[in-house]
């Protein structure tokens, strides 16, 4: 089983982006029997959708987990649309 894990690099409003560190730490590992394939996405509303489609096409994952950060948010949340 293959898991696609994505994150973003640091950007203007974020002093640091934990998703970048999570992808770096887990990409290339095996967790719970799943091969974790890490990909960094561009911080761009125009380029990110295509980059996600490309990553899915390249890796053919069983599951995709797309991570990000919202400065000021104190807890984990699930988003349907990036803010």
C-alpha positions in Angstrom: 0.0 0.0 0.0 1.3 3.5 -0.9 0.4 6.7 1.0 1.0 10.1 -0.7 1.9 12.7 2.0 2.2 16.3 0.9 3.2 19.5 2.6 4.3 23.1 1.8 7.5 25.0 2.4 7.6 28.0 4.7 5.8 31.1 3.2 5.3 34.8 4.0 2.7 34.4 6.8 4.2 31.3 8.4 7.4 31.5 10.4 7.8 27.8 9.9 5.6 25.2 8.3 5.4 21.9 10.2 4.0 20.1 7.1 7.4 20.6 5.5 9.1 18.9 8.4 6.6 16.1 8.6 7.0 15.3 4.9 10.8 15.4 5.3 10.7 13.1 8.3 8.2 10.5 7.0 8.8 10.5 3.2 10.5 7.3 2.1 9.6 5.4 5.3 7.1 2.6 5.9 4.4 3.3 8.5 1.9 0.6 9.5 2.9 -1.3 6.4 2.3 1.6 4.1 5.1 3.1 1.9 5.1 6.9 2.5 5.9 8.9 -0.6 6.5 12.6 0.3 6.0 15.5 -2.0 6.3 19.2 -1.5 3.7 21.4 -3.1 4.2 25.0 -4.4 2.7 27.8 -2.3 0.6 28.9 -5.2 -3.2 28.8 -5.7 -2.7 28.5 -9.4 0.0 25.8 -9.4 -1.0 23.6 -6.4 -4.0 21.8 -8.0 -1.9 20.7 -11.0 1.0 19.6 -8.7 -1.4 17.5 -6.6 -2.8 15.8 -9.8 0.7 15.2 -11.0 1.8 13.7 -7.6 -1.2 11.4 -7.6 -0.6 10.3 -11.2 3.1 9.7 -10.5 2.6 7.7 -7.3 -0.8 6.0 -7.7 -1.4 6.0 -4.0 -4.1 4.1 -2.1 -4.5 7.2 0.2 -3.4 10.8 -0.1 -2.9 13.0 3.0 -2.3 16.7 2.1 -1.0 18.7 5.0 -0.6 22.5 5.5 -0.6 25.2 8.2 -2.7 28.2 9.0 -0.9 30.7 11.2 -2.8 31.4 14.4 -4.8 28.2 14.3 -4.3 26.4 17.6 -5.6 23.0 16.8 -5.8 20.3 14.1 -8.6 20.9 11.6 -9.8 19.3 8.5 -10.3 21.5 5.5 -12.2 20.9 2.3 -10.7 24.0 0.7 -7.4 25.7 1.5 -7.5 29.1 3.1 
